[in-house]
Amino acid sequence: DGTIQAFAASADGRTLAFVRSTMGRPSGVFAAASDGTSARQIGTFNDDLVKQWKLGEVKEVAYNGWNGAPVQMWVIYPPNFNPQKKWPLLQIVHGGPHSAWLDQFHFRWNMHLFASHGHVVAAVNFHGSTGWGQAFTDANTAQYGTKEFEDVEKGTDHLIAAGYIDPARLAAAGGSYGGYMVAWMNGHTDRYKAYVCHAGVYDWVSQMA
């Protein structure tokens, strides 16, 4: 239910205060009992702003990626999404590579902002991502490109098979290591019509630093 970025306990240890955001809401202050129950919002800083937004649905899906291993993907739909129509797909590839897409508000790579322009947005947590155990995180070390590419491609296949993605309108974007990956994709498939390579890594000495 979102991403917690910071938390602290009250002096008597009975209450937790924490900062939480979701893809559709900027960070806000919440409180809960010390066991995590009865969570409630106690900050209203962005309420009036958020009420003005018309956001699409966010879904979390799993499918078989590289070597048949399960891979998690976020799918963010545009407002007024109709599954009977055909929509363009934007794959957004995260950097790192040892990081992950979370249910978290992002001020640069904002999934809802991309979706609001009429795209279905996909965000794959490919092999090398954090959060699914050390072996999964280490899976692409010294082998950059191949496993991540297969995970993203199978995510695209999964959405095309759902019937509402137009295979002729596919795009991909990423920054830093994500920029490296969209450059890799550009060299290994021609089915994407456009790429955004933002600050892509190209020097492995600098990458190690």
C-alpha positions in Angstrom: 0.0 0.0 0.0 2.6 2.5 -1.2 6.2 3.1 -0.1 7.3 4.2 3.3 10.4 6.4 3.2 10.9 7.3 6.8 9.4 6.4 10.2 9.8 7.1 13.9 8.3 5.9 17.2 6.7 8.1 19.8 8.4 8.5 23.1 6.1 6.0 24.8 6.5 3.5 21.9 2.8 3.3 21.3 2.6 5.2 18.0 4.5 5.1 14.8 4.7 8.2 12.5 5.8 7.6 8.9 6.1 9.2 5.5 4.3 7.3 2.7 3.6 7.9 -1.0 2.0 6.0 -3.8 2.3 6.4 -7.6 -0.7 8.6 -7.4 0.0 10.7 -4.3 3.1 12.6 -3.2 4.6 11.9 0.2 2.5 12.6 3.3 2.7 12.0 7.0 0.8 9.1 8.5 0.4 7.6 12.0 -0.3 4.0 13.2 -0.3 1.9 16.3 3.0 0.4 17.2 2.1 -2.9 15.5 1.3 -1.1 12.3 -2.5 -1.3 12.5 -5.0 1.6 12.4 -2.9 3.6 9.9 -4.3 7.1 9.3 -3.2 10.2 7.4 -2.3 13.1 9.7 -0.9 15.5 7.1 -3.2 17.3 4.5 -0.6 19.3 2.7 -1.4 18.0 -0.8 -5.0 17.1 -0.4 -6.5 20.0 -2.5 -4.0 19.4 -5.3 -4.5 15.7 -5.5 -8.3 16.1 -5.6 -7.8 17.8 -9.0 -6.1 14.9 -10.6 -7.8 12.3 -12.8 -5.7 9.2 -12.6 -6.0 5.8 -14.2 -5.7 2.4 -12.4 -2.5 0.9 -11.3 -2.1 -2.9 -11.3 0.6 -5.2 -10.1 1.1 -8.3 -12.3 3.5 -11.3 -12.4 4.6 -13.4 -15.3 7.4 -15.8 -16.3 10.5 -13.9 -17.4 14.1 -15.0 -18.0 14.5 -18.8 -17.5 10.9 -19.1 -16.5 11.4 -17.2 -13.3 8.6 -15.0 -12.0 9.0 -11.3 -12.6 6.9 -8.5 -11.2 5.6 -5.6 -13.4 3.5 -2.5 -12.6 0.9 -1.5 -15.3 -0.4 2.0 -15.2 -3.5 2.7 -17.2 -4.6 6.1 -18.7 -7.7 7.8 -17.4 -10.9 6.5 -19.2 -9.1 3.3 -20.2 -11.2 1.0 -22.3 -9.9 -2.5 -22.8 -11.9 -2.9 -26.0 -9.7 -0.3 -27.7 -6.1 -0.6 -28.8 -3.6 1.5 -26.9 0.1 2.4 -27.3 2.5 0.9 -24.8 5.4 2.7 -23.1 7.9 0.5 -21.3 9.8 2.4 -18.7 13.1 0.7 -17.7 14.6 1.6 -14.3 18.2 2.5 -13.6 20.6 1.0 -11.1 20.5 -1.8 -12.3 20.1 -2.7 -8.6 17.0 -0.8 -7.7 13.3 -1.2 -8.3 10.1 0.4 -9.4 8.0 0.9 -6.3 4.4 2.1 -5.7 6.0 5.5 -5.0 5.5 9.1 -6.3 8.3 10.0 -8.6 8.8 13.6 -9.7 10.8 12.8 -12.9 9.6 9.4 -14.0 6.0 9.9 -13.1 4.0 6.9 -14.4 0.6 8.6 -14.2 1.9 11.6 -16.1 3.0 9.4 -19.0 -0.2 7.5 -18.9 -2.3 10.7 -18.9 -1.2 11.3 -22.5 -2.9 8.1 -23.6 -0.3 5.4 -23.1 -0.5 2.2 -21.1 2.7 2.3 -19.1 4.7 -0.8 -18.0 7.4 -0.8 -15.4 9.2 -4.2 -15.1 11.3 -5.2 -12.0 13.7 -7.3 -14.1 16.5 -9.6 -12.9 18.9 -7.4 -11.1 16.2 -5.5 -9.2 16.1 -5.3 -5.5 13.4 -6.7 -3.2 13.2 -10.3 -4.3 16.3 -11.7 -2.6 20.0 -11.4 -3.1 20.2 -14.1 -5.8 17.7 -12.2 -7.9 19.6 -8.9 -7.4 22.9 -10.6 -8.3 21.4 -12.4 -11.4 22.7 -9.8 -13.9 26.0 -8.9 -12.3 28.8 -8.9 -15.0 26.1 -10.0 -17.5 24.3 -6.7 -18.1 21.6 -6.7 -20.7 20.5 -10.2 -21.6 18.3 -11.2 -18.7 16.8 -7.8 -18.3 16.0 -7.6 -22.0 14.2 -10.9 -21.9 12.2 -9.9 -18.8 11.1 -6.6 -20.5 10.3 -8.3 -23.8 8.2 -11.0 -22.1 6.4 -8.2 -20.2 5.6 -6.6 -23.5 4.4 -9.9 -24.8 2.2 -10.4 -21.7 0.4 -7.1 -22.3 0.0 -7.6 -26.1 -1.6 -11.0 -25.3 -4.1 -9.2 -23.1 -5.6 -7.8 -26.3 -5.6 -4.0 -25.7 -2.0 -3.1 -26.8 -1.3 -2.0 -30.4 1.8 -3.9 -31.4 2.6 -1.2 -34.0 2.8 1.5 -31.3 5.4 0.4 -28.8 8.0 2.7 -27.2 10.6 2.4 -24.4 12.3 4.9 -22.1 14.9 4.8 -19.4 17.5 6.8 -17.6 21.1 6.0 -16.4 21.2 2.1 -16.5 17.7 2.3 -18.0 19.2 4.4 -20.7 21.8 1.7 -21.3 19.0 -0.8 -21.5 16.9 1.1 -24.1 20.1 1.4 -26.2 20.6 -2.4 -25.8 17.0 -2.9 -26.8 17.5 -0.7 -29.9 20.3 -3.0 -30.9 18.4 -6.3 -30.3 14.9 -5.7 -31.6 13.1 -3.5 -34.1 9.6 -3.7 -32.8 9.7 -0.5 -30.7 9.0 2.6 -32.7 10.7 5.1 -30.4 13.2 5.1 -27.5 14.1 7.7 -24.9 17.7 7.2 -23.7 18.2 9.6 -20.9 21.8 9.9 -19.5 22.5 6.3 -20.6 25.5 4.6 -19.1 28.1 3.8 -21.7 31.4 3.6 -19.8 31.8 0.6 -17.5 34.7 2.2 -15.5 32.4 5.1 -14.6 29.6 2.6 -13.9 31.8 0.8 -11.3 32.5 4.2 -9.6 
